Amino acid sequence: MIPERLSATFAALADPTRRAIIARLSQGEASVLELAAPFDMSQPAVSKHLKVLEQAGLIARGRDAQRRPCRLVGDPLAEVAAWLGGYRQFWEQAFDRLDSVLDDMKKEKKHARKAR
């Protein structure tokens, strides 16, 4: 995994508009007009967001006559998922420790009730 590519992916995903575009493209290809429809911004503003996503490698633009459909490219997202997966063990261990503490607290409470 190339750190610069991971940074570019996170930077591109930092913007809520770009995340919404990615979410829409996860359902299939769309034109710039289709992607711009739900936003209260100009088509050139949406095109700027698309350029950032394209530079990060998150989308690709095709050519279909006059239409330039955009599609999602999954590789950068898979790299993010793999990077985050490295931290899964940390969180699972932390939750296991928390479960253990909570179990101990329940046992202590149960013993305290019996002692009364």
Number of C-alpha atoms within 10 A of each C-alpha: 10 7 8 10 16 17 13 18 21 15 13 23 20 11 11 10 17 18 15 15 23 21 12 16 18 14 10 12 19 20 15 18 15 13 21 19 12 11 13 9 10 11 16 11 13 20 15 12 18 24 17 18 24 18 15 20 19 22 23 17 18 13 9 8 6 6 13 16 18 22 21 24 17 12 12 20 17 11 16 16 11 13 13 11 11 10 10 12 11 11 11 11 11 12 12 12 12 12 12 12 12 12 12 12 12 12 12 12 12 11 11 10 9 8 7 5
